[in-house]
């Protein structure tokens, strides 16, 4: 892997990140790809973060490399263990496993500080004794003049003996004074920054704590990260980090800055667009495989393919087909994708997912007979829903306690004439030899034919008596799912009132 070149061009210094072809030649790797996801545990794992983690995970798995997890928890006031737990739970739910041990950035502060001291000893950094008032004045003058707010380098060449008493210094890097830094970004293409716009950033604060920029670079190097895939809101950081990599003589990772996610209205995704935390989507009834499929298509494409397995995503994923424009979140499309995965899901798995909430609705634990009926009903039930709560609602009739609570609309169908018909129907259902849909269908059609009735005239009262509602799967399916004994019992409960 080539070192970051340090080339003199017309006396101007140009720092350039190595192109990806130096890393992956002719499609054959000569190094292990290592990606990382590095969230700050100051809140929930949001949709954008989950997609960033997914892209890193897919790229690592595609290249048979490593996907690492680092918690950038140096903001001790805002970082919480609750947020750490939420991030880990979110990653696990969506199915992203990481290699090696979790790294906590806060535990590496001593290592970060030692690198700042190394740069200081090598003359590549210096102590800055600016007072808070001086820095505030510097910023104010820049704003008044319409200039970028940059440190003016006033302590770059001064001796520490000139320092005012009682001021604890920061340590700043000596940034290049001319030339440009070029980031060969795999998504955005070459991005150039004039080095005059990259001031001498702080490496160590006056209290001795390392800054974000220093910690990120040291950790990426020490963890062997080869590819940094992150949101394009970090693009400006890449130039400053490249400068630090170069000063340390470390190989620069390949940068890929992916566009942010916007809401349906085109604005940056926020709480007003609905759920933005990945856990909220789980709670709203989305399957993890549906979220993976949908998120990977937010900003990346593989031809016209919309639905694909995780293994296909791993085999197909690359950075060449990540778009530069912001991806737009479409809740209707997500529901459509989720419906596909619910329809394809294993019946026993779905029953297990809805078993506990169904029991809570009924106020009791489900018994084996309930579970058997749910498994039997699932092929029909799952075809009608897009979200797990809808599946729970549609399956509730199967496990409801007798006598059923009949809702207002259903109660209106249970007239005295309807109850008389139900009593007759109960008698003919008893005699069905094989309790299956074809036999039930045939028997009921013969009954309405003999009475010169339409099927709907008995289907709706039957549905009301069997489910307590006016909507359900087909009435033949409902009878088949409930079984002879339960069906007749529910009809008798209504007829006897």
N, C-alpha and C positions, 0 to 999 in steps of 0.2 A: 504494500500500500504506500503510495507516494506521499512524501512529506509535503506540507503546505509550501508552495514555491515562494521564494523571496527574490523578486526580479527587479532590477533597476531599469526603468524605461524613461529616457530623457531626464534623468536625474530624479524622476518621481518614483516613489515606491508603490508597487501594486501587489496587494495580497489577494490571492484567488483561491477559492475552494476547489479541490480536484473534482473533475467531472466523474459521473458514475461509471463511465467506461473504464476508468482506472481501477474501479472496484469490481466490476463484473464484466469480464472480457469474453466476447463471443458466447455469451450465455452461460459460461462456466465460472463458478466462483473459485477464487483462490484465497478466500478468507471466510470465516464464519460470520454470517449476517447477525447482528445484534441490534434489536430495537428496544425501545423502552416507553412506558407510559408513566408520566411523572405528575400526578395531580397534587394540588395543595389541599390538605384535609381541613378546609375551612367551611365546608358546606356539602351539599348533596352531589352525587355523580350525575351531572346533567347530560342531556342528549348529545351535545357537541363533544363532551369528554368521552362518552361511551363510544362514539364513532371514531374519535382519534385512537382510542385504545384498540378498537376493532381493526382499523387499518394497520396499526403496528403489529398486532397479533397475526393478521393474515399475511403480511409481508414476511414476517419471521417464519411462519409455518410454511409458506410457499417455498422459501429458500432453505428450509430445514435448518433454520438458525435458532436463535434464542429470543424470547420475549421477556423483558425484565420489568419489574414494577418498583418504582421509587416514590416514596411519599416526601414531597417537598414541604416539610413541616417546620421550617425555621421561623415562621411567624407564630411564636408561642402563644401570643395573646388570642389569636383567632383560631388556631388549630385545636381540634378537639378529638377525643377518642370516639365520640359518637359519629363524627364525620368519617373517621378512619373506618369504623365498622360499616358505615353506609357505603363507602366506596368499595370495600372488599366484597360486601354482600351483593352490590350491583354488578360487579365484574363476574362474580361466581354465578349469579342468576343468568346473565346473558351468555355464559358459557366460555369465558376467556380465562384460561389457566396461564399462569406465569411460571417461568423457569427460575431456579435458584431462590435464595431467600429474599424476602421483602427488605428493601433498603430504606432506612429512615435518615433523611438528610440531616436532621438535627443532631444525630449522634456522630456526625463526621466533621463537626465544626473545627476541631483541632487540626485535622488534615487540611481543611480549607485554609485555615490561618497560616499553616506552615508553607503553603504554596505562595501566599502573599509575601511572607517573609523571604522566601527564595527569590522572588522577583525583585524585592527590595535589595537583597544582597547582591544581585546581579546587575544592579543599576537600571533595571527595566521598570521600576516603580519608585515612588518617592513619598515622603511624609508631607501631608498638607495640614497647615495649622490655621486655616481659615476659621474665623469665628462665625457663629450662626448669623450675626448681623451682616458680616461681609458677604456671605452667600446670599442672603436675602436681598441686599443692595445690588449684587451682581444680576440676580434674576430680574429685579425691577427695571434696571437699566436696559437689559435685553428686551424686555416687553415694550418699554417706551419707544425703543428704536426699531421695533418690529423684527428683531433678530431672533434666531433660535436661542433657547435658554441653554447655554453651554458654559461649562467651567472655563475660566480664562487662563488657567495654567500658571497663576501667579506664584505658586510655590514649587514649580517644576525644577527650577535651577537655583533656588535659594538654599542657604545653609540653615540647618535646624537651630543654630545658635541665635538666629534672628527671630525665633518664635516668641510670641508674647507669653508671659507667664500664665500658668494655670490652664492652658489649652491642650487637651489630649488630641493628638493628630489622627487623621484618617490616613489610609494608605491608598494612593491612586496609581494606576498604571500609566506609563508614558506611551500615549498613543502616537502613531505616525503623524507627522506634521503636514505631509503632502501625499500626493498619489491617491489611489482609490482602493477600496476593498470590493471584490467581486464575489458574490455568492452564486455558485452554479446550482441553482435550485432545480430539483427534478420535476417540480410542478410549475413553478412560476417562470422558469428559464433563468438566464443570467440577470442578476440584480446588482447594480453598481451603486456604491456609496462613496462620495468624496470623503477622504479621511479628515478633512477640515471640519466635517460635521460630526465626527466621532471624538468627543472630548475625552479628557483623562478621567475615566470613570473610577468610582470608589471601589476598592477591593475589600478593605476592612474598615468598618465604622470606627468612630473614636472610642467606642466601648470594647473594641476588639472582636466584634462579631462579623462574620463574613457576609457579603452581599449576595443577592440572588445570582447575579451574573457569575461571580467567582465560583459559587457552590455548584451551579449547573455544569460549568465547564469541567471542574475537577471530578465531579461525580460521573459525567459522561465518559471522561477519559478512563477513570479507574474501573468503571463497569464494562469497559471495552465496547461502548456503543459505537456502531458503525453507521447507522442510519437514524437521523432524527426526523420523525414524521409528526407534525404538530399543526395547530391552527395558524392561519396566515396573520393573525394578530401578533404573532411572535417573530414575524419576518424582520422587523427592525432590530430585534435582539441578535439575530444571526450575525450581523456584521460586527457587533461589539464582541460577541463570543468568538468569532473567527480571529479577531485581533488578539484575544487572550490565548487561544490555541497556538497561534503563531509565535507569540512571545515566549511560550513555554516549550516550543519545538515539538509539539504534539500533533499527530495526524488529525486532520479535520474530518468529522463525520460528513456523510452525504446528507444535505438538507432537503426536505420536502415540506413545503408549507401549503396546507390544504385550506380551501375557502371555508368560511364560516357557514353555519346553517341559518337560513332566514325563515320566518314564519310565512303563512299563506299570503299575507299582505305585502310581502317583500321586505319587511323590516327585520332587524336582527331578532332571532328567537328569544322570547322572554316569557315571563309568567303570564302575561296577558294573552298569550296564544294558547294557554292551556298547560298541560303537564310538560315540564321540561326536565324533571328528575327521572332517571331511568327506573327507579323503584315505583314511581307513580304509574308507569305503564304496566308493570307487573300487577299492581293492585287493581288496575282498570280492566284487566283480563286479557292482556296480550301474552302470547307465548314467546319464550326467548328466541326460538329459531325464526319466528316471524320478525322480531326486532333486528336480529342479525341480518336477515335478508334485506329488510327495508333500509337499515342504516348503511349497509355497504353500497347500496344504490344511490345514496345521497352524495353525489359528487364523483361517483365512479361508475363506469359502465362496461359491459361486455357484450358488444353488439346490441341486439334488441332483446336480450334475455332479461326478464324481470323476476322470474321465480327460479331459484336454484338452491341446491343443497349446500351445506357448509363445506363439504369436501370439494364441490365444484368451485366455490368461492376461493378456497385455498389454492386450487390448481390454476385458476384463472387470474388471480389478483396480481396486478402490477401497478407501477406508478405512472406508466405512460398514458393510462386512460383515466387519470384523475383530472377533472376539469378545473379550470381557473376561476370560473364564475361561482358565485354563491349558490348553494343548493337550497331548494325551497321545500319546506316540510309540508306534506299533504296528508292530513289526518284521514281523509276518505280513502286514499290509496293505502295507508297503513292498515286500516280496517279490512280492506280487500285482501291484502297480503295475509293478515292474521286469519281471516276466514278460510283461506286456502290451507293454512297449516292446521287449523282446527279440523277441517274436513279430512285431512290426511293423517291426523294424529291417532295413535293407538287407543282403542276404546277403553281398555283397562286403565291406562294412564289418565284419561279424562275423568273417568269415574273417581279415581283416587283424588284428583284435584278438586272435585266438587263435593266429595263426601262430607267433609267437615262443615262447610257452609250450609249444606242441605240439612244436616243434623241440627245445626243451630236454628235454622228456620222452623224445624219441627219440635225443637225443645227436647230432643232425645238422641241417643246414639242409633245409627242405622243398624238394622239387623241383617243377617245374610240374605233373607228374602228380598230386602230392599236393594242390596248390592246386585243380586242376580238380575232383578228387573232393570236396574240402571244399565248394566252391561248389555242386556238384550235390547234396550231402547236406544243405546248410544249411536249405532249406525244411522238411525233415522234422525235423532235429535241434533247431532252435530252438523248435519247438512243445512240446518235452518238458521245458524247463528254466526255472528262475526266476533263476538267477545265471550269470554268465560262467564261473566255475570248473566248474559243472555241464556247461556246453556244451563246455568243453575235455575233460572226462572222457568225455562221450558221443561226442566226435569222435576220440578217441585211436585207436580201432580202425582208422580209415581210414589213418593214417600210420605205424602200428607197423612195426618192422623184422621181416623174416622171418629164420628161422622164429619164429612168435609164442611168447611165454611164456604158457603155458596155466595159468590159476589152478586152485586145488585143486577147486573145485566143477565147473568146466568139464571138467577132466581125468576126473572120474568118469563123465561122459557118453560119453567116447570109448572105449567097450568094443570088443572085437574084432568083435562083431556090428555095432556102429555104424560101425566103420571099413570093414567090407565094404559096407555100404549106401552110405557116402560114396564108395567107389571106383566103384560103379555109377552114382551120381548124377553123378560127375565125367564119366563117359563120355557121359551124355545131355546134360549142359550144353554139351559141346563142340559139339554139333550144332544148338544153337538158332540160328536164322537172325537174328532181331532180338533183341539183348540189351537188353530193357526189361522193366519189371515185369509187364505182361500176359503176355508170352511166357514169362517165368520162372515165373510163377504157374501158367499152364496146363500147362507141362511137368512141374513137380514134382507137381501134383495128379494128372496122368495116371500118373505113376510110382507114387505111393502107392496109387492105385486099383488098378493092375495087381498090386501086392504085397499088396493087402488090408490096408493099413496106415493109421494115422491120420497126418495131416500133422505133428502134434507129435512123432511118433516119429523123423522126419528133421530137423525144424526145429531141435530142441535140439542134436543133434550137429553140424549144419551151423553153427549159431551159435557153438558152442565152437571149431570149426576155423577159422572166418572171423574171429572177434573175440578169442578166448582167454578169453571170459567167458560167463556165462549170461544176461546182459541186454544188449539192444541194440535199435535200431529193428527193425521187422518184417524177417523173414529175406529176403523178396523185395526189400525196399528195400536191405538190406545187400549182396546180390548185385549189384543194379543199380548201387549207388554204387561198389563196388570194381571193377567191370568184369570182363569175361570172364577176361582173362589173370591178373589179381591173384587173383581168386576161385579159379580152378583151381589156381594155384600154392600157395595157402594150404591148400587141401584136400589136394593131393599131399604137402605137408610133413607133414601129420598121418597120412595113409594110409601113407606110407613109413616111419613110425617104429615 
